[in-house]
Amino acid sequence: MHDYIYYIGLILIPISLVFSYLFIHKTYNEIINGDLQGILKKTKVFALAGIGLFALSFILLDWAFFIDVATINNIKEQGIALNPGLVFLSFFFGTLFIIAMHSFVYSFFLYWYFKNTDPKKRKKLLLVYSISIVVAIVSLILFTEGNAQYWIYPLANIIHIGEGGIILTRTKSDVFAAKGLNIALYALCILSGAILVLFICDHYAYKYYGKHGLLYTCFLIAFPSGIIGARLWYVCIDMLDNGAGSQFIQKPHSIFEIWNGGLAVMGGAILGIIAGVSVILVYKYALKHKDYTKINLLFLVDFIIPTILIAQAVGRWGNFFNNEVNGELVNLNYFARLPTFIRRQMQFADHASWGSNLVDPNKMYLPLFFIESCTNLIGYYVIYFGFGRGNFSKLFIKLINKIKPNTIKAEKYHPNGACVGGYLIWYGITRLILEPLRTSSDFYQSSIYSSYGLIIGGVVVIILAILRDIFVTKRNVKNIILKPEDLE
């Protein structure tokens, strides 16, 4: 019974995605007609099918979880019973999360691709996609509260595909050692973050330059380069800190065993940025591709580079599943407001005895992954929407002009390229603060030095961007913000 429900739920997911794709594809092809209401009459059946089938797949998978032998045994071992209230949270808010996410994607698509629609309808679409993302986040948290008590900890970090089917397991389990394909959730988190950033940047490229796909080649080069850079940075740090005792000196071939873990985010960001910018330069100056000759490189990197923080925020959840990069033990009550599944998972660590609870159930490891994830998301909004769009400078200019009228005549100011410096400074400070909080086995002194390097480099980049405006472009500073008309 369990297997039938489980696999039917899995099969429905790709089918639902096909219907959602058909809705977007067919609606997009009708843009030329302009009548949004008339178009939706023809295509809404695909949208509803996509939402309905995905919601049904979730309900089936959640049902399969509650009747799974492992779940039932776990409940018996804990000496608890299924709480109807928690089960309701799981089914209701999990389904609501699916609906909210689809509503966000659909309304976002309709808002940006049907710009000639009645302004009142566009405002409604904007309201829907703004509210739906909030509902999705809240619903996801409440869904986890409904299931957290019945999950087995530490949580699975591997998707194993083998003779036993598709199974969630741990890296040290018997199932993991069996023949088949093992997909690490850590890798999926990194890949998901990268793809999300690609979609965001592609959206901005469409918004500013009117075309999708300008950054696809850049991504295909930058992403693997980032993985290589992250590995090389980790290897170098390990060698610098441990000297002859480094595993990479004792076993040089282990440098290539990336599947055993060991990636440093800073190295990935640096080499990824270099590779991505190089691709744009080749298209713009060497190949003189018509779609790239109109691109202002500094303007482009100003909306691309800060989004790396989003990828890093998502990627840090891979550390969560692996129980790694934690802080020292703290009182569990300090983080009582965190979702239950995070607090329960943070009672384990890869450097502790695997599979056993802490001696003191009132303790947990400091969730550095969560702190950094939140910090990175905040950093993106501060850098891009605060500085990049000139909103902070606008407030500063108003303050100065209140003190001494007409001191600064510009309304707002932003030198193209400064967001790159903002990213380096923000991430450098983040690492500088969080790195010393790691457990001794995860701490590298070299990371502190490299953090200082990032901060200094960021300051230099911002200064150069301002000097470029003063001495090279000599533009009027009035309203110099992130917008296409700032192109030279």
N, C-alpha and C positions, 0 to 999 in steps of 0.2 A: 504493500500500500504506500509506504513512504517513498520508495523509489519511483513509482509511477507519478506521484504528485510532484516530486522533486524535479524529475526530468521534463515533465510537461511544462513546469514553470520556467525551466531553463530554455526550452525550445521557443516559448512564447516571446522571450526577450528580443531575439533578432527579428522575429516576424513583426513585432510592434514597431521596431526601429525602421523597418522597410516602409510601413504605412506612414510613419512620421516623415520619412524622406520623401515619399510620394506627395504628401501634402505640401511640403516646402517647394519641391521641384515643380509641381503642376501650378501652384500659385504663382511662383516666380515667373514661369513662362507666360502667364496671363497679365503681367505688369503693364504691357503695352495697352491693354484695354482700359486700365485706369479705374474701373468700377469695382472697388474692393468688395462691396456688399454682394454684388453679382458674382464675383469670382469665388467668394467663400461659399456661396450656395452650391457651387459645383465641387468644391474640394474639401469642405468641412468633414465629410464622411471619413476621409483619410486621417484627418486630425483626431477625430473622436475615436477611430479604431486604434490609432497609435497610443492614445492615453488609456483607453479601456483595456487593451491587451497587456500593456505594461503593468497596469494596476492589478490585473488578474494574475499575472506572473508573480508579482510580489506577494499577493495573498497566498498563492499556492506554495511559494518557497518558504514563507513564514509559517504556514501550516505544517510543512514538511519538517521545519526545525523543531516545532513543539512536539511532534510525534516521533522524532528521531530517537533511536535507542540510546545514543550518547547523552542526549538532553535528559531523557527520563532517568538514566542512571545517575547523572550529575545532580538532579533534583533529589533523588533518594539519598545520595551520599551526604548532601547538605542538610538533610532532614527537614526539608521545606515542602510546601505544596504550591501549585500554580495559583497565583493571585489574579483573580478575574480583572481587577483594575489594571494591573500591569499588562495583561494580555490584550485588553482593550486599547491601551496606549500603543502597543506594538502594531496591531492591525490597523487601527484608525489613522494614527499619525504617520505610519509608514505609507499607507495609501495616499494620504494627503500630501506627503512629500513628493510622490511620483506625479500627482496632478499638478502641484505647484511648479515643479521643474519643467514640465511640458508647457504649462501656461507661460512661464518665463521665456522659453525658447520661441514659442509661437508668436507671442506679443512683441518680443524683441525683433523678430524677423519682419513682422508686418509693419512695425513702427519705422524701421530704417529703410525698407525697400518700397514702401508706398508713401513717399513723401508728399505726393500731390493729393492725398486723401484729405477730406474735410478736417480742419484744425481741431474741432471738438472731438472727432473720433481718434485723432492722433494723441490728444491729451489723455483720452481714456486708455489707449494702448500703453502710453508711458506710465500711467498710474498702475495698470495691471502688471507690467513687467517689473515695476519697482516694488510693489507689494508682494508679488509672488516669490521673489527671491528671499524676502524676509520670512514669509510663511514657510518656505522650503527649509530654511535653516532651523527655525523653531521646531518644525515638525520632525526633522531629522534627530534633533536632540531628544525630543519626547519619545520618539520611536526607540532610540537606544536605551532610554530609561525602562521601557517596557520589556526589553530583552536582557539587559545587562546582568540581572540576577541569575539568569539561567545559562549564560555563556560559560564555557570552560576556559579558565585562565592558566597560563598565559595564552592569549589569543593565537589563532593560526596565523602563520606568516608565509605559507606556501599553498599554491593551488596545484595539486597533484593530479595529473591525467594519466591513468594507467588501466590495468585490467579491472580494477575495482570501480572504475568510472571517474567522475570528477569529484575530488575530495579536498576539503580544506584541512591542512595539517601543519605540523611544526617541522623545522629543519632537522631535529634530532629524533623524530619518530620513526617507527618501523616502516610506515607507509612511504615516508620520504625516501628511504633507502631502497624501496622496491623499484622495479623497472618501470619506466614511463617518463613523461615530461613533467618537470617541476618549474613552475612560474612563481618567482618571488614577488610578494606584495610590495616589497621595497622597490623593485624595478618598476612595477606598475604605477606606484606613486610618483616616481621620477618621470616616467613617460607621460602620465596623465597631466602633471604640472607643465611639462614642455608643450604638449598638444593644446592645453588650455591657453597658454601664452601665445601660441601660434594663431589660434582663433581670434584672440584679442587684438594682436598686432595686425592680422589680416583685415579685421574690421576697421581699424584706424587707417590702414592703407587704402581701403575702399572709401572711407569717409573723406580723406584728404586728397586722394589721387584718382578716385572713381574706378578702381579696378581691383579685383581679387587676384590672388596668386603671385603678387610681386615678391613675396617673402618666402615662397615655398622652397626654392633652391637654397636660399640662405639658411633656412631651417635644417634642410637635409645635410648641409655641411657643418653648421654650427652645433647641432645637437650631438653627433658622435664626437666632434672635436671637444665639446664640453666634458663628455665622459672620459676621454683620454686625458684631458687637462686635470680633471678631478682625481684620477688615479695617479698621475705623475706627481701632483702636489702632495697627495697622501704619502706616497713612497718617499719623496724628498723629506717631508716632515718627520717621518718615522726614522729615517737614516740620520737626520740631524740631531734628533732627540736621544736616540738609543745607540748611535755609533755602531761599533762592531757587533753589538747585541741585536741589531735590527734583523727582523726575519727576512728582509729583502737582501741583506748582505750574506746572511747564512744560507739562504735558499733563493738565489737570484731568479730562478724560474717562477717563483711565487709572485713576482711582479705582474705577470700576465694572468694570474688566477683571480680575475676580478669578481668571479662568482662567489668567492669566499668573503666578499665585503672589503671595504677600505676605499672610500671616496671622500675627497675634501671639496666642499662646495666652492670655496674661493678659487681654487685652481680651475674648476669647471667653468665658473663664470668668466674668468679672465680669458682662457683659451677660446671659449665659446664666442665671446664678444669679438676677439681678434679675428676669428675665422668668419663670423657673420659679416663684419664690416668689410673684410677683404673681398668677400663675394660681391657685395654691392659696388665696391670700387672697381672690380674687374668689369662688371656689367656696364657701369657708368662711363669709365674712362678708356678701358682697353677695348671692349667690344662695342662700346657706344650704342648700346641697345636703346631703342627709342622710348621704351617705357621707363627707363632708368635715368636718361639724360635730364629729365625734368625734376628729378628728385634732389632735394637739398639734404645731403648726408647728415649734417648736424641736426636738422629738423627731424629727420627720420630716427636717428638713434635716441633723440629725446623722448620719443614715445615708446621705443622698443626696450631700451636698457632698463627702465624702472620696472617693467613687467617681469623681469627676471626674479624680482622679489616674490611675485605670485608663484612662480614655478618652485622657488625655494620653500615657500610656505607649504605647498602641497607635498613636496618631496620629503619634508621633515616627518610626515606621518609614516614614512617608511621606517624611520628610526623607532617610532612608536610600536609598530608591529614586530620589529626585531628586538625590542627591549634593550636598546643601546643608546649611547650618548645621553645618559641621565646625570642628574645632580646627586648630591649626597642625600641620606635619609632625612626626612622631615616628618613632622606630626601630620597625620592624616586629616585632622580637623582644620588645618590651615587651608586646605583646598576642598572643603566640604561642598562648595558651590560648583565644583567641576562635575561634569557628567559622571555617573557611576562607573561606566566601563573604562574611563580614563584612569580613575583612582584605583580600580581593581587591577588594571594592567600594569600600573606603575608600582605595584608591589613585587614586581619581578625585574630582573636585570640579567643581561647576558653574561656579566662577570660574576653573578651569584650562582648558587646551585640551581641548575635548570629544573623547572617543573615542581619546585617546592615553594611554599609560601614563606614569607618572612617570619622570623622567630617572633617578632612583635607585630601583631595584626593591626596595630594602631599607627604604623609607620608606612611611608611610601617614599619612593625616590622622587626628588624634585623633577617635575616634568619640563625639562629644558626644551624638548622638542615642541611642546605646546606654546611655551613662552616665546620661542623664536618664530614659530609659525604666525602667531598673532602680531608680533613685532614687525615681521616682514610685510604683512598685509597693511598694517598701519603706515609703514614706510612708503609703500606704493602710493597710497592716497595722499600722503603729505607731500611727496616729491612731485608727482605728476599733477594732481589737482590743486595742490597748494602753491608750489613754486612754479611748476611748468606752465600753468595757465595764468600765472601772474596774480593770483588772488591774494597771496601774502604781501606781495609788493604793493598791490593796490591799497591795502590797509596801512602799510608802512608810509606810503606817499601821503595818504590822507592825514596821518598823524603828524608828519613833518610839516605839512602845509597848514595844519591847525596852529602849530606852534609859531611858525613863521610863514604867512601867506605867500603863495606863488614861488616858494623856494624850488619846487620841482614841478615842471609843467606837464610831464608825462602822466597819463592815467594809470598805467601799469607797465611793468618791464620784466622781460625775461630774455637773456642771451641764449641763442640756440646752442645746444651742447652742454649747458649747465646741469641738466638732469642727470647726465652721466656722472658728473662730479658728485651730485647729490646721492646717487646710488652708492658710489664708493664710500662716501662718508658715512651714510646710514648703516651700511652693512659692516663697515669697519668698526664702528662704535658698538653695534650689536654683538659682534664676535668678541670685542675687547671686554665687554661686560659679562657675557655669558660663558666664555671659555674657562675662566678660573673657577666657575661654579660646578664644572664637571667633576665626576669621580676621578680619582688619581689614575685609574687605568685608561681613561678616555682623554686625559689632559695632555696637551702638547704645548710646551713653552714657545715653540717656533710660531704657533698660531697667534700668539700675542704680538710678536714682532711684525708678522705680516699684516695684522690688523692696523698697527700704526702706519704701515706702508700704504694701506688702502685709504686711510683718512688723509694722509699728506697728499697722496695722489689726487684724491677728490678735490681738495682745496686748490691744488695747482690747476686742475681742469677748469674749475669755475673762474679762477682768475684769468686764465687764458681766453675763456669764452667772452668775458667782459672786455678784455684788452682788444680782442678781435673786433668787437663792435665799435670800439673807440678809434682804433688806428687803421683797420683794414676795410671793413664794410662801410664805416662812417655813416651808418643809418641814423635817421631821426629816431630817438628812443621812444617816441610817443606810440603807445599801444603795440610795442614789440612783444608779442606773446606767441604761443604755439598755434599758428594758423598758416594755411598755404600761401597767403599773400605776403608772407615774410620771405618767400623765396627770392633769391637774388636774381 
